[in-house]
Amino acid sequence: MNINTSYTASISNNQMNSKSQPAIQSTNEMMTESDRRIKILDEKYQKINEQNKRFKNPHSHIFDKYRNPHSPYFRSDLTKSERDAAYTMEISWANHNSGGQYDFNDASFRHEKLYDPTLESVEKKIFNRQKVNEQLQALFSNNGITIPGNTNFTFTIDPNTFKLVVSGSKDESLMNQIEDILNTDNNTRELFFHIMKSRSDDSTQFTTETLEKFRLVNQIKTVTGYNLKDLDIANGKFVTDDGTNIFDIYKEELLKNPYTSKYASIAASHYGAQLYELAKNGFDSIPDLVLSIGYENGSLQDIGQTVNYGTKKVID
């Protein structure tokens, strides 16, 4: 599965400050098929909701339309699945004055092809690969980096530091230049998450254990600022320099934040159990989720999986 993206052969000689450079973004916005359908449903049922409000009991009216075949309002022109879809949408609007539960069996799409969420996922991955390729080319171009055609690099990222190492070429100077550019701002972190989002089910780079360890380490670091890799283990607990249990800091920070306080007990229970196991067995008892991706002729190339979202264009 390949994408046609252009390869920029001519590179600008203008150097730019890293803060003003185009940056890598692991997720780029696109209008998906589900987005289009949701927009159609929202516009449709917002109008219908206003009509339903004219009835003394909107909920009863909705019931009559889709559940009561003896009612003069019953929608016999719809199939059962279409009535179910309409009922779900109208009840949602009646209760919340908005959508929320979307059913694409709606009559609005009666003559359209069957919606396939799996296909949409692939389209998102293709779109994001194309965008990240463009962002990488812009970074290289803005820093005067020329990459010879058909040169095959491998970018490898440490999940604990998000430090990227380039390999695959005899040109050490070029690889050092690329490393310097990518190891700025959040570029390598975003590239790491792009690799994660591009993985297929048969990827050999991921295991359940390494993925769970990464999520645990990333969660603790995001909430507390501490990296588990840098902490000591004492009495079966990860502790800071002053001996404070990192789990206590984690719970405290969750409760402080109004956005996470309501989920504090659930998050603490989930990650607390994983934290205990990792401390008991040691940080290195589970390998780190080190990820790699190839780069050739202006496109990232997936490694260790059958599906490749990169191009294979040859540069003469």
C-alpha positions in Angstrom: 0.0 0.0 0.0 1.9 3.1 -1.2 1.3 6.8 -1.4 2.6 9.1 -4.2 4.4 11.9 -2.6 6.8 14.1 -4.4 10.5 14.2 -3.5 12.1 17.6 -3.2 15.5 17.4 -5.0 16.4 21.1 -4.7 17.1 22.3 -1.2 17.0 25.8 0.0 20.3 27.3 1.4 18.4 29.4 3.9 18.9 28.4 7.5 16.0 28.9 9.9 15.7 29.0 13.6 14.3 25.7 15.0 11.4 27.5 16.7 10.1 28.8 13.3 10.5 25.6 11.4 7.6 23.5 10.3 7.3 20.8 13.0 6.3 17.1 12.8 2.7 16.4 13.8 1.7 12.7 14.4 -1.9 13.6 13.9 -3.1 15.8 11.1 -6.7 16.8 10.6 -8.7 15.4 7.7 -12.4 15.2 6.8 -13.3 11.5 7.1 -16.3 9.7 5.8 -17.6 9.4 9.4 -17.1 13.2 9.9 -19.1 13.9 6.7 -21.9 11.6 7.8 -22.0 13.0 11.4 -22.3 16.5 9.9 -25.2 15.4 7.8 -27.0 13.8 10.7 -26.4 16.7 13.0 -27.9 19.2 10.5 -30.9 16.9 9.8 -31.8 16.1 13.4 -31.2 19.6 14.7 -34.1 20.7 12.5 -36.2 17.6 13.4 -35.6 18.3 17.1 -37.1 21.8 16.7 -40.2 20.2 15.1 -40.5 17.6 17.9 -40.5 20.4 20.5 -43.8 21.7 19.1 -45.5 18.6 20.5 -46.6 18.6 24.1 -44.6 15.5 24.8 -41.7 15.2 22.4 -40.5 11.8 23.7 -44.0 10.3 23.2 -44.1 11.8 19.7 -40.7 10.2 18.9 -41.9 6.9 20.2 -45.1 7.0 18.0 -43.0 7.8 14.9 -40.7 4.8 15.3 -42.2 2.3 17.8 -46.0 2.6 17.5 -47.3 1.2 14.2 -50.9 2.3 15.2 -49.9 5.9 15.3 -50.7 8.2 12.4 -47.2 9.5 12.7 -45.6 6.1 12.3 -42.8 6.1 9.7 -43.8 3.1 7.7 -41.8 4.4 4.8 -38.6 3.5 6.6 -37.0 0.1 7.2 -36.7 -1.2 10.8 -33.0 -0.4 10.9 -33.7 3.1 9.6 -36.4 3.7 12.2 -34.1 2.4 14.9 -31.4 4.8 13.7 -33.8 7.8 13.6 -35.2 6.9 17.1 -31.7 6.8 18.5 -30.8 10.2 17.1 -34.0 12.0 18.0 -34.0 10.7 21.6 -30.4 11.9 21.9 -31.3 15.3 20.7 -34.4 15.4 22.9 -32.3 14.5 26.0 -29.2 16.5 25.3 -30.1 19.0 22.5 -27.3 17.5 20.5 -26.2 14.2 18.8 -23.8 11.8 20.5 -25.1 8.4 19.4 -24.7 8.2 15.6 -26.2 5.3 13.6 -25.2 5.3 9.9 -28.1 3.0 9.1 -30.0 6.3 8.8 -32.2 6.7 5.8 -30.0 9.6 4.7 -27.4 7.1 3.5 -29.9 4.6 2.0 -28.4 4.9 -1.4 -24.8 5.1 -0.4 -22.3 2.3 -0.1 -21.9 0.5 3.2 -19.7 2.4 5.6 -16.5 0.5 6.4 -14.7 1.9 9.5 -11.7 -0.3 8.8 -11.2 1.4 5.4 -11.4 4.8 7.1 -8.7 3.9 9.5 -6.4 3.0 6.6 -7.2 6.3 4.9 -6.3 8.2 8.0 -3.0 6.4 8.2 -2.2 7.1 4.5 -3.2 10.8 5.0 -1.0 11.2 8.1 2.0 9.5 6.4 1.7 11.9 3.5 1.6 14.9 5.9 4.5 13.7 8.0 6.5 13.1 4.9 5.9 16.7 3.8 6.8 18.0 7.3 10.1 16.1 7.3 11.0 17.3 3.8 10.2 20.9 4.9 12.5 20.5 8.0 15.3 19.2 5.8 14.8 21.8 3.2 14.7 24.7 5.7 18.0 23.5 7.2 19.9 23.0 3.9 20.0 19.3 4.2 20.3 17.4 0.8 19.6 13.7 1.0 20.9 11.7 -2.1 18.3 9.7 -3.9 17.8 6.0 -2.9 19.7 6.6 0.4 18.0 4.3 2.9 18.1 5.6 6.5 16.7 4.0 9.6 15.4 6.3 12.4 15.4 4.7 15.8 13.8 6.3 18.9 14.3 5.6 22.6 10.8 5.9 24.3 12.3 7.1 27.6 14.1 10.2 26.2 12.5 10.4 22.7 16.1 10.7 21.4 16.5 9.7 17.8 19.5 8.0 16.2 20.0 7.7 12.5 21.7 4.8 10.9 22.1 3.2 7.4 24.6 5.5 5.7 28.3 5.8 5.5 27.9 9.6 5.6 28.3 10.3 9.3 28.1 14.0 8.8 24.8 13.8 7.1 23.4 11.5 9.7 24.5 13.8 12.5 22.9 16.8 10.7 19.6 14.8 10.5 19.8 13.8 14.2 20.4 17.4 15.2 17.4 18.7 13.3 15.0 15.9 14.4 16.1 16.0 18.0 14.6 19.5 18.5 11.3 20.6 20.0 8.8 17.7 20.0 9.8 16.3 16.6 11.0 12.9 17.7 8.1 12.5 20.2 5.6 13.2 17.4 7.5 10.8 15.0 7.4 8.1 17.7 3.6 8.4 18.0 3.3 8.5 14.3 5.0 5.1 14.1 2.7 3.8 16.8 -0.4 5.0 14.9 0.9 3.5 11.7 1.4 0.0 13.1 -0.5 -3.0 11.7 -1.7 -6.0 13.7 1.3 -8.1 12.6 3.9 -5.6 13.5 7.0 -7.2 15.1 8.0 -4.0 16.9 5.2 -4.2 19.4 4.3 -6.6 22.2 1.5 -6.3 24.7 4.1 -6.0 27.5 6.3 -3.4 25.9 3.3 -1.3 24.9 1.8 -1.4 28.4 5.2 -0.5 29.9 5.5 2.5 27.6 2.0 3.7 28.4 2.7 3.4 32.1 6.0 5.3 31.9 4.4 8.0 29.7 1.4 8.4 32.0 3.6 8.8 35.1 5.9 11.3 33.3 3.0 13.3 31.8 1.2 13.6 35.2 4.2 14.0 37.6 7.2 15.0 35.4 9.2 12.1 36.7 10.7 9.4 34.4 10.5 6.0 36.0 13.7 5.0 34.4 15.6 7.6 36.4 14.0 6.6 39.8 15.3 4.3 42.4 13.3 1.3 43.7 13.0 0.9 47.4 10.8 -1.5 49.3 9.1 -2.5 46.0 8.3 1.2 45.1 9.6 3.7 42.7 10.9 6.6 44.8 12.2 10.1 44.2 15.5 11.4 45.6 13.9 12.4 48.9 12.3 8.9 49.2 8.8 9.9 48.2 6.7 7.2 46.6 6.0 8.2 43.0 2.6 6.7 43.2 1.6 9.1 46.0 2.7 12.0 43.8 0.8 10.6 40.9 -2.4 10.3 42.8 -2.0 13.8 44.3 -1.5 15.4 40.9 -4.5 13.6 39.4 -6.7 15.0 42.2 -5.3 18.5 41.7 -6.3 18.6 38.1 -10.0 19.3 37.5 -9.9 17.4 34.2 -8.5 14.2 35.8 -9.9 14.4 39.3 -13.1 12.6 38.4 -11.1 9.7 37.0 -8.4 9.6 39.6 -9.5 6.5 41.4 -9.9 4.5 38.1 -6.5 5.7 36.8 -4.8 5.1 40.1 -6.2 1.6 40.3 -5.2 0.7 36.7 -1.7 2.2 36.6 -1.0 1.5 40.3 -1.2 -2.3 39.7 1.2 -2.0 36.8 3.5 0.3 38.7 3.7 -2.3 41.6 4.5 -5.1 39.2 7.2 -3.2 37.4 8.8 -2.1 40.7 8.7 -5.6 42.0 10.4 -7.1 38.9 12.6 -4.1 38.0 12.4 -1.5 35.3 14.4 -3.5 32.8 12.3 -6.7 33.4 10.3 -5.6 30.4 12.1 -4.3 27.3 11.5 -0.7 26.3 9.3 0.0 23.3 12.2 1.2 21.1 10.7 2.0 17.6 12.3 2.3 14.2 11.1 3.5 10.8 12.9 3.7 7.5 13.3 6.8 5.3 14.0 6.7 1.6 13.4 9.1 -1.3 11.3 11.5 0.7 9.1 9.0 2.4 9.0 7.1 5.7 8.9 3.3 5.3 7.3 1.1 7.9 9.5 -1.7 9.3 8.5 -5.1 10.7 5.0 -5.3 9.3 3.4 -6.3 6.0 1.6 -3.0 5.4 3.8 -0.1 4.4 2.2 3.3 4.2 5.3 4.8 2.5 6.1 5.2 -1.2 8.8 3.2 -3.0 9.6 5.8 -5.6 13.1 5.4 -7.1 15.1 8.6 -7.7 17.5 8.4 -10.7 
